[in-house]
Amino acid sequence: MIFNYITSVILIVLGLYTVCAKRNLIKIVLGLGITDYGINLLIVSIGYNNGGTAPIYAADLFNIGGTAAFVDPIPQALTLTSIVIGACVDAMALSLVIMINKRYKSIDANEIRRLKG
C-alpha cells in the first residue's frame, strides 16, 4: 500500500518538475498529464480498503448488525471523471500547441515569449 503513495508522489513531483523546468510546449503538456496520473493514483489509493468488497447489496454481505468492509466508491467515481477530463484537457492543450506552432513556427516557450505580435 505504501508503494502506491510513494509512486504517486514521484509522479506528481516528476510532472511538476517537467512543467517548471522544460521549455518545449509538448513536454509541458506531457508533464501536466503525468501530474494528473499521479493525483489519480493517490485518490484511488486513499479510497482503498484492505479486504474490502464492492459496495453492492447482497444477502450474504449485508448484515445490519455486522461490520462489512466496503471499498469507498466516491474516489473511484472521482478518478473516472478526472481521467475523462484529463484526456480532454490534454487534447485541447495539444491542439493549442499545434496552433502555436503554425502561427509562430516554434514550440519553444522562451522563443514565443520574445515574439511580439
Phi and psi in radians as a Rosetta constraint file:
Dihedral C 1 N 2 CA 2 C 2 CIRCULARHARMONIC -1.154 0.35
Dihedral N 2 CA 2 C 2 N 3 CIRCULARHARMONIC -0.458 0.35
Dihedral C 2 N 3 CA 3 C 3 CIRCULARHARMONIC -1.072 0.35
Dihedral N 3 CA 3 C 3 N 4 CIRCULARHARMONIC -0.661 0.35
Dihedral C 3 N 4 CA 4 C 4 CIRCULARHARMONIC -1.119 0.35
Dihedral N 4 CA 4 C 4 N 5 CIRCULARHARMONIC -0.722 0.35
Dihedral C 4 N 5 CA 5 C 5 CIRCULARHARMONIC -1.157 0.35
Dihedral N 5 CA 5 C 5 N 6 CIRCULARHARMONIC -0.751 0.35
Dihedral C 5 N 6 CA 6 C 6 CIRCULARHARMONIC -1.108 0.35
Dihedral N 6 CA 6 C 6 N 7 CIRCULARHARMONIC -0.770 0.35
Dihedral C 6 N 7 CA 7 C 7 CIRCULARHARMONIC -1.128 0.35
Dihedral N 7 CA 7 C 7 N 8 CIRCULARHARMONIC -0.703 0.35
Dihedral C 7 N 8 CA 8 C 8 CIRCULARHARMONIC -1.156 0.35
Dihedral N 8 CA 8 C 8 N 9 CIRCULARHARMONIC -0.694 0.35
Dihedral C 8 N 9 CA 9 C 9 CIRCULARHARMONIC -1.142 0.35
Dihedral N 9 CA 9 C 9 N 10 CIRCULARHARMONIC -0.715 0.35
Dihedral C 9 N 10 CA 10 C 10 CIRCULARHARMONIC -1.083 0.35
Dihedral N 10 CA 10 C 10 N 11 CIRCULARHARMONIC -0.771 0.35
Dihedral C 10 N 11 CA 11 C 11 CIRCULARHARMONIC -1.104 0.35
Dihedral N 11 CA 11 C 11 N 12 CIRCULARHARMONIC -0.742 0.35
Dihedral C 11 N 12 CA 12 C 12 CIRCULARHARMONIC -1.122 0.35
Dihedral N 12 CA 12 C 12 N 13 CIRCULARHARMONIC -0.798 0.35
Dihedral C 12 N 13 CA 13 C 13 CIRCULARHARMONIC -1.149 0.35
Dihedral N 13 CA 13 C 13 N 14 CIRCULARHARMONIC -0.729 0.35
Dihedral C 13 N 14 CA 14 C 14 CIRCULARHARMONIC -1.095 0.35
Dihedral N 14 CA 14 C 14 N 15 CIRCULARHARMONIC -0.742 0.35
Dihedral C 14 N 15 CA 15 C 15 CIRCULARHARMONIC -1.143 0.35
Dihedral N 15 CA 15 C 15 N 16 CIRCULARHARMONIC -0.751 0.35
Dihedral C 15 N 16 CA 16 C 16 CIRCULARHARMONIC -1.157 0.35
Dihedral N 16 CA 16 C 16 N 17 CIRCULARHARMONIC -0.647 0.35
Dihedral C 16 N 17 CA 17 C 17 CIRCULARHARMONIC -1.088 0.35
Dihedral N 17 CA 17 C 17 N 18 CIRCULARHARMONIC -0.750 0.35
Dihedral C 17 N 18 CA 18 C 18 CIRCULARHARMONIC -1.091 0.35
Dihedral N 18 CA 18 C 18 N 19 CIRCULARHARMONIC -0.726 0.35
Dihedral C 18 N 19 CA 19 C 19 CIRCULARHARMONIC -1.136 0.35
Dihedral N 19 CA 19 C 19 N 20 CIRCULARHARMONIC -0.714 0.35
Dihedral C 19 N 20 CA 20 C 20 CIRCULARHARMONIC -1.406 0.35
Dihedral N 20 CA 20 C 20 N 21 CIRCULARHARMONIC -0.616 0.35
Dihedral C 20 N 21 CA 21 C 21 CIRCULARHARMONIC -1.655 0.35
Dihedral N 21 CA 21 C 21 N 22 CIRCULARHARMONIC -0.492 0.35
Dihedral C 21 N 22 CA 22 C 22 CIRCULARHARMONIC -1.558 0.35
Dihedral N 22 CA 22 C 22 N 23 CIRCULARHARMONIC 2.679 0.35
Dihedral C 22 N 23 CA 23 C 23 CIRCULARHARMONIC -1.965 0.35
Dihedral N 23 CA 23 C 23 N 24 CIRCULARHARMONIC -0.194 0.35
Dihedral C 23 N 24 CA 24 C 24 CIRCULARHARMONIC -1.342 0.35
Dihedral N 24 CA 24 C 24 N 25 CIRCULARHARMONIC 2.210 0.35
Dihedral C 24 N 25 CA 25 C 25 CIRCULARHARMONIC -1.136 0.35
Dihedral N 25 CA 25 C 25 N 26 CIRCULARHARMONIC -0.578 0.35
Dihedral C 25 N 26 CA 26 C 26 CIRCULARHARMONIC -1.168 0.35
Dihedral N 26 CA 26 C 26 N 27 CIRCULARHARMONIC -0.697 0.35
Dihedral C 26 N 27 CA 27 C 27 CIRCULARHARMONIC -1.158 0.35
Dihedral N 27 CA 27 C 27 N 28 CIRCULARHARMONIC -0.583 0.35
Dihedral C 27 N 28 CA 28 C 28 CIRCULARHARMONIC -1.153 0.35
Dihedral N 28 CA 28 C 28 N 29 CIRCULARHARMONIC -0.733 0.35
Dihedral C 28 N 29 CA 29 C 29 CIRCULARHARMONIC -1.136 0.35
Dihedral N 29 CA 29 C 29 N 30 CIRCULARHARMONIC -0.708 0.35
Dihedral C 29 N 30 CA 30 C 30 CIRCULARHARMONIC -1.123 0.35
Dihedral N 30 CA 30 C 30 N 31 CIRCULARHARMONIC -0.635 0.35
Dihedral C 30 N 31 CA 31 C 31 CIRCULARHARMONIC -1.097 0.35
Dihedral N 31 CA 31 C 31 N 32 CIRCULARHARMONIC -0.680 0.35
Dihedral C 31 N 32 CA 32 C 32 CIRCULARHARMONIC -1.110 0.35
Dihedral N 32 CA 32 C 32 N 33 CIRCULARHARMONIC -0.686 0.35
Dihedral C 32 N 33 CA 33 C 33 CIRCULARHARMONIC -1.143 0.35
Dihedral N 33 CA 33 C 33 N 34 CIRCULARHARMONIC -0.717 0.35
Dihedral C 33 N 34 CA 34 C 34 CIRCULARHARMONIC -1.119 0.35
Dihedral N 34 CA 34 C 34 N 35 CIRCULARHARMONIC -0.703 0.35
Dihedral C 34 N 35 CA 35 C 35 CIRCULARHARMONIC -1.079 0.35
Dihedral N 35 CA 35 C 35 N 36 CIRCULARHARMONIC -0.714 0.35
Dihedral C 35 N 36 CA 36 C 36 CIRCULARHARMONIC -1.088 0.35
Dihedral N 36 CA 36 C 36 N 37 CIRCULARHARMONIC -0.744 0.35
Dihedral C 36 N 37 CA 37 C 37 CIRCULARHARMONIC -1.122 0.35
Dihedral N 37 CA 37 C 37 N 38 CIRCULARHARMONIC -0.674 0.35
Dihedral C 37 N 38 CA 38 C 38 CIRCULARHARMONIC -1.139 0.35
Dihedral N 38 CA 38 C 38 N 39 CIRCULARHARMONIC -0.704 0.35
Dihedral C 38 N 39 CA 39 C 39 CIRCULARHARMONIC -1.179 0.35
Dihedral N 39 CA 39 C 39 N 40 CIRCULARHARMONIC -0.689 0.35
Dihedral C 39 N 40 CA 40 C 40 CIRCULARHARMONIC -1.082 0.35
Dihedral N 40 CA 40 C 40 N 41 CIRCULARHARMONIC -0.748 0.35
Dihedral C 40 N 41 CA 41 C 41 CIRCULARHARMONIC -1.102 0.35
Dihedral N 41 CA 41 C 41 N 42 CIRCULARHARMONIC -0.680 0.35
Dihedral C 41 N 42 CA 42 C 42 CIRCULARHARMONIC -1.139 0.35
Dihedral N 42 CA 42 C 42 N 43 CIRCULARHARMONIC -0.741 0.35
Dihedral C 42 N 43 CA 43 C 43 CIRCULARHARMONIC -1.126 0.35
Dihedral N 43 CA 43 C 43 N 44 CIRCULARHARMONIC -0.758 0.35
Dihedral C 43 N 44 CA 44 C 44 CIRCULARHARMONIC -1.150 0.35
Dihedral N 44 CA 44 C 44 N 45 CIRCULARHARMONIC -0.666 0.35
Dihedral C 44 N 45 CA 45 C 45 CIRCULARHARMONIC -1.171 0.35
Dihedral N 45 CA 45 C 45 N 46 CIRCULARHARMONIC -0.613 0.35
Dihedral C 45 N 46 CA 46 C 46 CIRCULARHARMONIC -1.174 0.35
Dihedral N 46 CA 46 C 46 N 47 CIRCULARHARMONIC -0.636 0.35
Dihedral C 46 N 47 CA 47 C 47 CIRCULARHARMONIC -1.415 0.35
Dihedral N 47 CA 47 C 47 N 48 CIRCULARHARMONIC -0.074 0.35
Dihedral C 47 N 48 CA 48 C 48 CIRCULARHARMONIC -1.285 0.35
Dihedral N 48 CA 48 C 48 N 49 CIRCULARHARMONIC 2.425 0.35
Dihedral C 48 N 49 CA 49 C 49 CIRCULARHARMONIC -2.166 0.35
Dihedral N 49 CA 49 C 49 N 50 CIRCULARHARMONIC 2.036 0.35
Dihedral C 49 N 50 CA 50 C 50 CIRCULARHARMONIC -1.084 0.35
Dihedral N 50 CA 50 C 50 N 51 CIRCULARHARMONIC 2.106 0.35
Dihedral C 50 N 51 CA 51 C 51 CIRCULARHARMONIC 1.433 0.35
Dihedral N 51 CA 51 C 51 N 52 CIRCULARHARMONIC 0.151 0.35
Dihedral C 51 N 52 CA 52 C 52 CIRCULARHARMONIC -1.366 0.35
Dihedral N 52 CA 52 C 52 N 53 CIRCULARHARMONIC 2.762 0.35
Dihedral C 52 N 53 CA 53 C 53 CIRCULARHARMONIC -2.048 0.35
Dihedral N 53 CA 53 C 53 N 54 CIRCULARHARMONIC 3.006 0.35
Dihedral C 53 N 54 CA 54 C 54 CIRCULARHARMONIC -1.176 0.35
Dihedral N 54 CA 54 C 54 N 55 CIRCULARHARMONIC 2.450 0.35
Dihedral C 54 N 55 CA 55 C 55 CIRCULARHARMONIC -1.397 0.35
Dihedral N 55 CA 55 C 55 N 56 CIRCULARHARMONIC 1.151 0.35
Dihedral C 55 N 56 CA 56 C 56 CIRCULARHARMONIC -2.060 0.35
Dihedral N 56 CA 56 C 56 N 57 CIRCULARHARMONIC 2.425 0.35
Dihedral C 56 N 57 CA 57 C 57 CIRCULARHARMONIC -1.212 0.35
Dihedral N 57 CA 57 C 57 N 58 CIRCULARHARMONIC 2.204 0.35
Dihedral C 57 N 58 CA 58 C 58 CIRCULARHARMONIC -2.547 0.35
Dihedral N 58 CA 58 C 58 N 59 CIRCULARHARMONIC 2.630 0.35
Dihedral C 58 N 59 CA 59 C 59 CIRCULARHARMONIC -1.091 0.35
Dihedral N 59 CA 59 C 59 N 60 CIRCULARHARMONIC -0.669 0.35
Dihedral C 59 N 60 CA 60 C 60 CIRCULARHARMONIC -1.429 0.35
Dihedral N 60 CA 60 C 60 N 61 CIRCULARHARMONIC -0.353 0.35
Dihedral C 60 N 61 CA 61 C 61 CIRCULARHARMONIC -1.614 0.35
Dihedral N 61 CA 61 C 61 N 62 CIRCULARHARMONIC -0.503 0.35
Dihedral C 61 N 62 CA 62 C 62 CIRCULARHARMONIC -1.567 0.35
Dihedral N 62 CA 62 C 62 N 63 CIRCULARHARMONIC 1.820 0.35
Dihedral C 62 N 63 CA 63 C 63 CIRCULARHARMONIC -2.173 0.35
Dihedral N 63 CA 63 C 63 N 64 CIRCULARHARMONIC 2.012 0.35
Dihedral C 63 N 64 CA 64 C 64 CIRCULARHARMONIC -1.023 0.35
Dihedral N 64 CA 64 C 64 N 65 CIRCULARHARMONIC -0.794 0.35
Dihedral C 64 N 65 CA 65 C 65 CIRCULARHARMONIC -1.583 0.35
Dihedral N 65 CA 65 C 65 N 66 CIRCULARHARMONIC -0.215 0.35
Dihedral C 65 N 66 CA 66 C 66 CIRCULARHARMONIC -1.508 0.35
Dihedral N 66 CA 66 C 66 N 67 CIRCULARHARMONIC 3.121 0.35
Dihedral C 66 N 67 CA 67 C 67 CIRCULARHARMONIC -2.086 0.35
Dihedral N 67 CA 67 C 67 N 68 CIRCULARHARMONIC 1.618 0.35
Dihedral C 67 N 68 CA 68 C 68 CIRCULARHARMONIC -1.547 0.35
Dihedral N 68 CA 68 C 68 N 69 CIRCULARHARMONIC 2.280 0.35
Dihedral C 68 N 69 CA 69 C 69 CIRCULARHARMONIC -1.553 0.35
Dihedral N 69 CA 69 C 69 N 70 CIRCULARHARMONIC 2.037 0.35
Dihedral C 69 N 70 CA 70 C 70 CIRCULARHARMONIC -1.974 0.35
Dihedral N 70 CA 70 C 70 N 71 CIRCULARHARMONIC 2.632 0.35
Dihedral C 70 N 71 CA 71 C 71 CIRCULARHARMONIC -1.440 0.35
Dihedral N 71 CA 71 C 71 N 72 CIRCULARHARMONIC 2.397 0.35
Dihedral C 71 N 72 CA 72 C 72 CIRCULARHARMONIC -1.242 0.35
Dihedral N 72 CA 72 C 72 N 73 CIRCULARHARMONIC 2.093 0.35
Dihedral C 72 N 73 CA 73 C 73 CIRCULARHARMONIC -1.411 0.35
Dihedral N 73 CA 73 C 73 N 74 CIRCULARHARMONIC -0.258 0.35
Dihedral C 73 N 74 CA 74 C 74 CIRCULARHARMONIC -1.128 0.35
Dihedral N 74 CA 74 C 74 N 75 CIRCULARHARMONIC -0.832 0.35
Dihedral C 74 N 75 CA 75 C 75 CIRCULARHARMONIC -1.075 0.35
Dihedral N 75 CA 75 C 75 N 76 CIRCULARHARMONIC -0.577 0.35
Dihedral C 75 N 76 CA 76 C 76 CIRCULARHARMONIC -1.179 0.35
Dihedral N 76 CA 76 C 76 N 77 CIRCULARHARMONIC -0.727 0.35
Dihedral C 76 N 77 CA 77 C 77 CIRCULARHARMONIC -1.166 0.35
Dihedral N 77 CA 77 C 77 N 78 CIRCULARHARMONIC -0.715 0.35
Dihedral C 77 N 78 CA 78 C 78 CIRCULARHARMONIC -1.122 0.35
Dihedral N 78 CA 78 C 78 N 79 CIRCULARHARMONIC -0.679 0.35
Dihedral C 78 N 79 CA 79 C 79 CIRCULARHARMONIC -1.187 0.35
Dihedral N 79 CA 79 C 79 N 80 CIRCULARHARMONIC -0.698 0.35
Dihedral C 79 N 80 CA 80 C 80 CIRCULARHARMONIC -1.086 0.35
Dihedral N 80 CA 80 C 80 N 81 CIRCULARHARMONIC -0.741 0.35
Dihedral C 80 N 81 CA 81 C 81 CIRCULARHARMONIC -1.122 0.35
Dihedral N 81 CA 81 C 81 N 82 CIRCULARHARMONIC -0.708 0.35
Dihedral C 81 N 82 CA 82 C 82 CIRCULARHARMONIC -1.138 0.35
Dihedral N 82 CA 82 C 82 N 83 CIRCULARHARMONIC -0.623 0.35
Dihedral C 82 N 83 CA 83 C 83 CIRCULARHARMONIC -1.121 0.35
Dihedral N 83 CA 83 C 83 N 84 CIRCULARHARMONIC -0.765 0.35
Dihedral C 83 N 84 CA 84 C 84 CIRCULARHARMONIC -1.144 0.35
Dihedral N 84 CA 84 C 84 N 85 CIRCULARHARMONIC -0.799 0.35
Dihedral C 84 N 85 CA 85 C 85 CIRCULARHARMONIC -1.124 0.35
Dihedral N 85 CA 85 C 85 N 86 CIRCULARHARMONIC -0.713 0.35
Dihedral C 85 N 86 CA 86 C 86 CIRCULARHARMONIC -1.086 0.35
Dihedral N 86 CA 86 C 86 N 87 CIRCULARHARMONIC -0.690 0.35
Dihedral C 86 N 87 CA 87 C 87 CIRCULARHARMONIC -1.139 0.35
Dihedral N 87 CA 87 C 87 N 88 CIRCULARHARMONIC -0.692 0.35
Dihedral C 87 N 88 CA 88 C 88 CIRCULARHARMONIC -1.180 0.35
Dihedral N 88 CA 88 C 88 N 89 CIRCULARHARMONIC -0.714 0.35
Dihedral C 88 N 89 CA 89 C 89 CIRCULARHARMONIC -1.134 0.35
Dihedral N 89 CA 89 C 89 N 90 CIRCULARHARMONIC -0.734 0.35
Dihedral C 89 N 90 CA 90 C 90 CIRCULARHARMONIC -1.084 0.35
Dihedral N 90 CA 90 C 90 N 91 CIRCULARHARMONIC -0.745 0.35
Dihedral C 90 N 91 CA 91 C 91 CIRCULARHARMONIC -1.131 0.35
Dihedral N 91 CA 91 C 91 N 92 CIRCULARHARMONIC -0.727 0.35
Dihedral C 91 N 92 CA 92 C 92 CIRCULARHARMONIC -1.159 0.35
Dihedral N 92 CA 92 C 92 N 93 CIRCULARHARMONIC -0.730 0.35
Dihedral C 92 N 93 CA 93 C 93 CIRCULARHARMONIC -1.141 0.35
Dihedral N 93 CA 93 C 93 N 94 CIRCULARHARMONIC -0.705 0.35
Dihedral C 93 N 94 CA 94 C 94 CIRCULARHARMONIC -1.185 0.35
Dihedral N 94 CA 94 C 94 N 95 CIRCULARHARMONIC -0.594 0.35
Dihedral C 94 N 95 CA 95 C 95 CIRCULARHARMONIC -1.185 0.35
Dihedral N 95 CA 95 C 95 N 96 CIRCULARHARMONIC -0.613 0.35
Dihedral C 95 N 96 CA 96 C 96 CIRCULARHARMONIC -1.157 0.35
Dihedral N 96 CA 96 C 96 N 97 CIRCULARHARMONIC -0.651 0.35
Dihedral C 96 N 97 CA 97 C 97 CIRCULARHARMONIC -1.105 0.35
Dihedral N 97 CA 97 C 97 N 98 CIRCULARHARMONIC -0.692 0.35
Dihedral C 97 N 98 CA 98 C 98 CIRCULARHARMONIC -1.104 0.35
Dihedral N 98 CA 98 C 98 N 99 CIRCULARHARMONIC -0.752 0.35
Dihedral C 98 N 99 CA 99 C 99 CIRCULARHARMONIC -1.162 0.35
Dihedral N 99 CA 99 C 99 N 100 CIRCULARHARMONIC -0.666 0.35
Dihedral C 99 N 100 CA 100 C 100 CIRCULARHARMONIC -1.115 0.35
Dihedral N 100 CA 100 C 100 N 101 CIRCULARHARMONIC -0.718 0.35
Dihedral C 100 N 101 CA 101 C 101 CIRCULARHARMONIC -1.125 0.35
Dihedral N 101 CA 101 C 101 N 102 CIRCULARHARMONIC -0.670 0.35
Dihedral C 101 N 102 CA 102 C 102 CIRCULARHARMONIC -1.156 0.35
Dihedral N 102 CA 102 C 102 N 103 CIRCULARHARMONIC -0.682 0.35
Dihedral C 102 N 103 CA 103 C 103 CIRCULARHARMONIC -1.374 0.35
Dihedral N 103 CA 103 C 103 N 104 CIRCULARHARMONIC -0.815 0.35
Dihedral C 103 N 104 CA 104 C 104 CIRCULARHARMONIC -1.793 0.35
Dihedral N 104 CA 104 C 104 N 105 CIRCULARHARMONIC -0.109 0.35
Dihedral C 104 N 105 CA 105 C 105 CIRCULARHARMONIC 1.035 0.35
Dihedral N 105 CA 105 C 105 N 106 CIRCULARHARMONIC 0.558 0.35
Dihedral C 105 N 106 CA 106 C 106 CIRCULARHARMONIC -2.787 0.35
Dihedral N 106 CA 106 C 106 N 107 CIRCULARHARMONIC 2.656 0.35
Dihedral C 106 N 107 CA 107 C 107 CIRCULARHARMONIC -2.105 0.35
Dihedral N 107 CA 107 C 107 N 108 CIRCULARHARMONIC 0.300 0.35
Dihedral C 107 N 108 CA 108 C 108 CIRCULARHARMONIC -1.515 0.35
Dihedral N 108 CA 108 C 108 N 109 CIRCULARHARMONIC 2.162 0.35
Dihedral C 108 N 109 CA 109 C 109 CIRCULARHARMONIC -1.125 0.35
Dihedral N 109 CA 109 C 109 N 110 CIRCULARHARMONIC -0.670 0.35
Dihedral C 109 N 110 CA 110 C 110 CIRCULARHARMONIC -1.136 0.35
Dihedral N 110 CA 110 C 110 N 111 CIRCULARHARMONIC -0.706 0.35
Dihedral C 110 N 111 CA 111 C 111 CIRCULARHARMONIC -1.178 0.35
Dihedral N 111 CA 111 C 111 N 112 CIRCULARHARMONIC -0.656 0.35
Dihedral C 111 N 112 CA 112 C 112 CIRCULARHARMONIC -1.221 0.35
Dihedral N 112 CA 112 C 112 N 113 CIRCULARHARMONIC -0.600 0.35
Dihedral C 112 N 113 CA 113 C 113 CIRCULARHARMONIC -1.149 0.35
Dihedral N 113 CA 113 C 113 N 114 CIRCULARHARMONIC -0.577 0.35
Dihedral C 113 N 114 CA 114 C 114 CIRCULARHARMONIC -1.279 0.35
Dihedral N 114 CA 114 C 114 N 115 CIRCULARHARMONIC -0.387 0.35
Dihedral C 114 N 115 CA 115 C 115 CIRCULARHARMONIC -1.353 0.35
Dihedral N 115 CA 115 C 115 N 116 CIRCULARHARMONIC 2.422 0.35
Dihedral C 115 N 116 CA 116 C 116 CIRCULARHARMONIC -2.109 0.35
Dihedral N 116 CA 116 C 116 N 117 CIRCULARHARMONIC 2.143 0.35
